[in-house]
Amino acid sequence: MSSNTTRRATALIALATSLIALMAPVSKTMAGDAVRGSQLGQTCLGCHGAPGLRNPSPVFEVPMIGGQHAEYIVAALKAYKDKTRPHPTMRAQAASLSDQDMEDIAAFFSKMDGNSRPGAASAELIAEGEKKAAPCAACHGKTGDGPSPTFPKLAGQYASYLTHSLKEYRSGERQNIIMSGQSANLTIEDIKALSAYFASQQGGLSAPQAEIFK
C-alpha cells in the first residue's frame, strides 16, 4: 500500500470514527416484537427468504437480511419510506409501515441464526480486496461482520449485491455521508475486489426459507 493510500485510509477511518461517535446517541426508542414481526415479515420472505433470488433489473442477488443488525434494518426501511434510498419495490413495501412495524420486522429478521457461506472468487481478487478494505473496518469490522448496530454486516453477503450497492453510492443514487466519501474514487475493479473480499468472509447472515416463530 502506497504512502498516499495509507494516509487516505487513515483519514477516512478517522472520519468514520468521528461520525460513529456523533451517531451513537441515536438509538431505538421502541422495542421490536419479533413474533409480530414474523407475521409482518412474511411478504419480505418472498424475496429475502429465497437464497440466490435475483433482482431483475439491474441484475443482482437479493440481499440476505436474516441475522442483520435490527437498527440497520430499521434505518434502511425508513430510507425506503422517505424515498432517500432507491428501489421501487422496497419503497412500495415500506410506504405503509409504521415505525413500530419496522421495529417488529427488524426484530424478526435480526434474531434469525445466520451462517452465510463464503462466496466464490479467485484468491487473487479476494487478496486485492482485502488490501483495499482497511478504511471499511472502522464501521463494518475487519471481515465485514462488525458488531456496530448502526452499520450493516457485509461478511458473506452476495458479491453482486455489494457491487450494486457500491455503484449506487459512487453515482450518488444512494445517499450516505460516509459511503459517498468512501466510494467516490473507487474504480469498477476496486468495487469488484472489495465485493469479492467481503462476500468470501464467513458471516452471520442468512436467507431463511421458513418461519422461526410459531
SVG drawing of the C-alpha trace seen along z (x, -y; Angstrom):
<svg xmlns="http://www.w3.org/2000/svg" viewBox="-50 -14 54 37">
<polyline fill="none" stroke="black" stroke-width="0.4" points="0.0,0.0 1.5,-3.4 2.0,-6.2 -0.7,-8.2 -3.2,-5.3 -2.2,-4.8 -2.8,-8.4 -6.2,-8.4 -7.2,-5.2 -6.2,-6.7 -8.1,-9.9 -11.2,-8.0 -11.0,-5.8 -10.7,-8.9 -13.7,-10.5 -15.8,-7.3 -14.9,-7.0 -15.9,-10.6 -19.2,-10.1 -19.8,-6.9 -19.4,-8.9 -21.8,-11.5 -24.4,-8.9 -24.0,-6.9 -26.6,-8.8 -29.3,-7.9 -30.9,-4.7 -34.2,-2.9 -37.0,-4.2 -39.3,-1.2 -38.7,2.4 -39.3,4.7 -41.8,7.6 -40.2,10.5 -43.4,12.6 -45.5,9.8 -42.6,9.2 -42.8,12.8 -46.3,12.1 -45.5,8.8 -42.3,10.2 -43.9,13.0 -44.1,10.7 -40.4,9.9 -39.6,13.6 -40.9,13.9 -37.7,12.3 -35.3,12.2 -36.1,15.8 -35.2,17.3 -31.4,17.9 -29.9,16.6 -33.1,14.9 -32.1,12.2 -33.4,8.7 -34.5,8.4 -33.1,5.0 -30.4,4.2 -29.5,7.8 -28.1,8.6 -28.9,11.2 -31.5,10.0 -29.5,9.4 -29.6,11.7 -31.1,9.9 -31.5,12.8 -29.1,12.1 -28.6,8.5 -28.5,5.8 -32.0,4.7 -31.1,1.0 -29.7,1.1 -32.8,2.8 -35.0,0.1 -32.8,-2.6 -33.0,-1.0 -36.8,-0.7 -37.1,-4.3 -34.9,-5.4 -37.1,-3.5 -40.2,-5.0 -38.9,-8.6 -37.6,-7.8 -33.9,-8.6 -32.9,-5.1 -33.7,-3.8 -35.7,-0.6 -39.3,-0.8 -40.4,2.5 -38.8,1.7 -40.3,-1.8 -43.7,-0.4 -43.3,2.2 -42.1,-0.4 -44.7,-3.1 -47.4,-1.8 -45.2,-0.6 -45.3,-2.4 -42.2,-2.9 -43.4,0.0 -44.0,2.2 -40.4,1.6 -39.1,2.3 -41.0,5.6 -39.9,6.7 -36.3,5.8 -36.5,7.8 -37.8,10.9 -35.0,10.9 -32.2,9.9 -33.0,12.9 -32.5,15.4 -29.5,17.6 -27.2,17.0 -24.1,18.8 -23.7,17.5 -21.4,19.4 -18.4,17.6 -18.8,16.5 -16.7,18.0 -14.0,15.8 -10.4,16.1 -7.8,15.9 -6.1,13.0 -9.3,10.9 -10.0,11.6 -6.5,10.7 -6.7,7.4 -10.0,6.6 -8.5,7.2 -5.8,4.7 -8.4,2.1 -10.7,2.9 -8.8,1.1 -11.0,-2.0 -14.1,0.2 -13.0,1.8 -13.9,-1.2 -17.6,-0.8 -18.0,2.8 -15.2,4.6 -12.2,6.2 -14.0,9.0 -17.4,7.2 -19.0,9.0 -18.8,6.0 -20.8,5.6 -21.9,2.0 -25.7,2.0 -25.6,-1.2 -23.8,0.3 -24.7,3.5 -22.9,6.8 -21.2,7.4 -19.4,10.8 -20.8,13.5 -23.3,11.1 -23.7,11.7 -20.9,10.1 -23.4,9.0 -25.4,7.1 -22.3,5.5 -21.1,4.4 -24.6,2.9 -24.6,1.0 -21.1,-0.5 -22.0,-1.6 -25.1,-3.3 -23.1,-5.1 -20.5,-6.1 -23.0,-7.5 -24.9,-9.3 -28.1,-7.4 -27.9,-6.2 -27.0,-8.8 -24.8,-8.3 -22.2,-10.7 -19.7,-8.0 -20.2,-5.7 -20.3,-8.6 -16.9,-9.6 -15.6,-6.1 -16.8,-5.1 -16.2,-8.4 -12.8,-7.4 -13.3,-3.6 -12.8,-2.1 -15.0,0.8 -12.0,3.0 -11.8,1.7 -15.5,2.4 -15.4,5.9 -12.3,6.7 -14.0,5.3 -17.2,7.1 -15.3,10.4 -13.4,10.0 -16.4,9.3 -18.5,12.0 -15.7,14.5 -15.8,14.0 -17.7,16.2 -20.6,14.2 -23.8,14.3 -26.3,13.5 -28.9,15.9 -31.7,16.1 -34.1,18.3 -36.9,20.1 -39.1,21.0 -40.7,19.2 -38.6,19.2 -41.5,18.3 -44.7,20.3"/>
</svg>
